[in-house]
Amino acid sequence: MELGVILAAIIGAGAGVGGVFVVNQRKSSNASATAEKIVAAAERKAKNIELEAKSKALKITEEASKEEQKRRRELSAMENRLAEREENIDKKLENLDRRSDKLRHEENEVEALKNEIRDIRVRQLEKLEKVAALNKQEAREKLLTMTERDVAKDMLGLMSKLQHDAMEDAEERAQTILVSAMERMASEVTSEKTVTAVKLTDDEMKGRIIGKEGRNIQAIQRETGVDILVDDTPGMVVLSSFDPIRRQVARLTLEMLMKDGRIHPARIEEVAVKARKQIDKEIDQAGEDAVREVGVVGLVPKEMQRLLGELKFRTSYGQNVLKHSTEMAHLAALIADEVGVDVRTVKVAALLHDVGKALTHKMEGKHHHISAEMARKYGMSDKIAHAIEAHHDDIDATTPEALIIRVVDALSAARPGARNISAENFVERMRELENVAIGFKGVEKVYAISAGREVRIIVKPERVDDLSAVKLARDIATKIESTMQYPGTIKVNVIRETRAVEYAK
């Protein structure tokens, strides 16, 4: 029995060992399968990572290639620009060299002419010494005496002629001077500048404006300083005054009175004060708008800006003076930028060049002198003041800024449609100006330039000497003054030129 128990134990132990072996075999098999799955998944993930890395590397490579191509194109464009600049610089240097050679050649020619003139003078003196048996000093004194006598004779004749012409043309010259003075306040068509028509709501309003025994109209005229003309014209009264600002105040006063309906002396005084304040605001606003439009805010003193605003109500030959000034400022800026002159200086000078027209009835002198005086008074630079003062020909323009202002003033005033002068009248006046000069002896060609502000006369050098050229300029200027009507001044420029040409073979 014990043997049976032992056998049973042995068998049981063998069965347990076998069971354990079988279980271990199954676990080992499952572990291998799981490991294979993990390895396969890891390999797939590694392949995906590798593919993704290759894709990113390819993308980075393409972007780097594009960036490199872009930079190459930029470098190529830069090289082309540098090459063009080098070519332009080379051309400019060549031009400078050619100009330098030309200037040296011309200097040599001038020096040769000077030497030739000295030789001729020496030979003349030697000849005079031989003929008159005089020494060098005596010959020089005799020559100077003869020249002085001839010049004095010509000058006496010129003075006599001028006095004779002045006596003959005294009345016409006086009328011309008066008209020129009036032009500062009124144009050649006076009604366009000195009167303003006000439309009435009905004809009964005329009686209310006049008032009992004329008290209302007298009150309006007293408060505004404007003449009120009430005639048979239906539905309209006319305001007359040489001061355009007063006319605007009177116009606004009448319109406010008609709108309110109450018209009596006390109300008229109250409304006139309101109208004057409103016009003052318009003047200030016009000055600010002009300064802002031109782009010189902060560069114009407040006092000058106020005078600038008053130009809104003033005209010259039908051209609004404020618009003319702003147009000039824009033109001057364009030209200054092209020639390399300070743009702000010419803008300010162009904008303020005519502010004196707002004071010509209060101060003596021409408007451009008054404008320059105001600029100096309010601390503006000498460049600006000179450019303002020299925009007419009685002051020489000695700076680039002044020359630009003079040019753009002629451009703005003379362009077609700027003033009430038709193209036919303009051409006729230019032709008349040229015909005045062409009739004189020795004159070869005549050109009216700068919108009629200058007439350039080219004379024959063999028929007109230097002294005669001076006399000719004065005679032509006198004839223009006595036969033509024109605003401002006209410069008479006589040109006498002798050219000597030879060919080296």
C-alpha positions, 0 to 999 in steps of 0.5 A: 500500500505504501508502494501504491502511495509512492507510485501515486506520488511519483505519477502525480509529481510527473504529471505536475512536472508535465503540466508545468512544462506544457504551461511554460511552453504555451507562455513562451509561445505567447511571449514570442508572438507578442514580441514579434508583434511589438517588433513589427509595430516598431519597424512600421513606426520607424519606417513612417518616421523615416519617410516623414523625415525624408519628406521634411528634409526634401521640403527644407531642401526645396525651400533652401533652393528657392531662397537661394534662387531668389537671392541670386536674382536679387544679387543679379538685379543689384549688379545690373543696377550698379552697372547702370549707375557706373555707366551713367557716372562714366557718361557724366564724367565724360560730359564734364571732361568735354565741358571742361575742355570746351571752357578751357578752349573758350578761355583761351579764345577770350584771352587771345581776344584780350591780347589782340585788343591790347595790341590794337589799342597800343598801335592806335596810341602809337599812331596817334603819337606819330600823327600828333607828335604827342607822347603816350600820356598826352595822347591818352588824355586827348583821346579821353577828351574827345570821347567825353565830348562825344558822349556829352553831346549824345547825352545832351541830345537824349535829355532834350528828346526825353524832355520834349517827349515828356512835355508832349505826353504829359497828360497821357502819362499822368492818366497812365500813372493814375490807372496803374495806381487804381489797378491795385484796387480795381481791374480794367473792367471796374464793375467786376471788382468794385460792385456786388449785386444782392438778390432781393426776396421781392420788390417790396424789400427795396422800400424796407431797405430804404426805410422811412426817410432813408434811415435804414439805407443810411444806417447800412451805409454808415455801418458797412462803409459801402454805397447801396444803389437802389434803381429800377432793376427788379429784385436786386440792389447793387453794393459799390465799394473799392474795398471787397471785404466791406462789400462782403460785410454789406452783402452778408448784412443785407442777407441776414436782415432780409432773412430775419425780417426786422429792418431798423437802425438798431437791428442793422447795427447789431447784424452788421457786427455779426456779419463783420465777425463772420467775415473775419472768421472766413478770412482766418479760415481762408488763410489757414486753408491756404497754408494747409493746402500748400503744406507750410503749416507753422512756417507762416506768422499768424499776422501774415496768415491773416493778410493771406486770408484777406486775398480771398476777396481780392482779384487782379484782372479777374484772377482771384489773388489767393488762388493765384498765390496757392497755384504759384506755391505749387508751381514753385515747389515743383521747379525748386525740387527739379533744380535743387533749391529749398522747397519750403523757402520758395513755397512760403515766398510764393504764397506770401508774395502778394499779401501787400495787395491787402494793404495797398490802400492802407500803406504807400508803396508798391505791393511787392515792397509792402509784402517784403516789408511785412515779411521782415517785420514778422521775422521771416528770413532774408531769402524769403523777403528778397524772393517776395520783393524781387518778383517784379523787375524793379528789384534785381533777383539775386538768388535762385529762390527769387528767380523761381518766384519771378518765373512762376508769377509770370506762369500763373498770371499768363497761362490761358484762362487765368485772367480776363484777357483772351488769347487773341488779345494776348497775341495782339499785345505781344505783336504790338510790343514787338512792332514798337521796337522793330521800327528803330534803325539797326534793329535786326530781331525783336522777341516779346517774352515772359508774357510781355514783361520783357522785350528782347531786341537784337541789333546789328553790331556794325550799325549800332555801337555800345553807346547807341545801344544804351540810347536805343533801349531808352528810346524804345522804353519811352515809346512803349510808355507813350503808346501802350497800356500795360500793368506793371513794368516792361524790361527793354533788353538790347543785345549787341553781339559781334562774332568772329569766326575763322576756320583752321585748315 
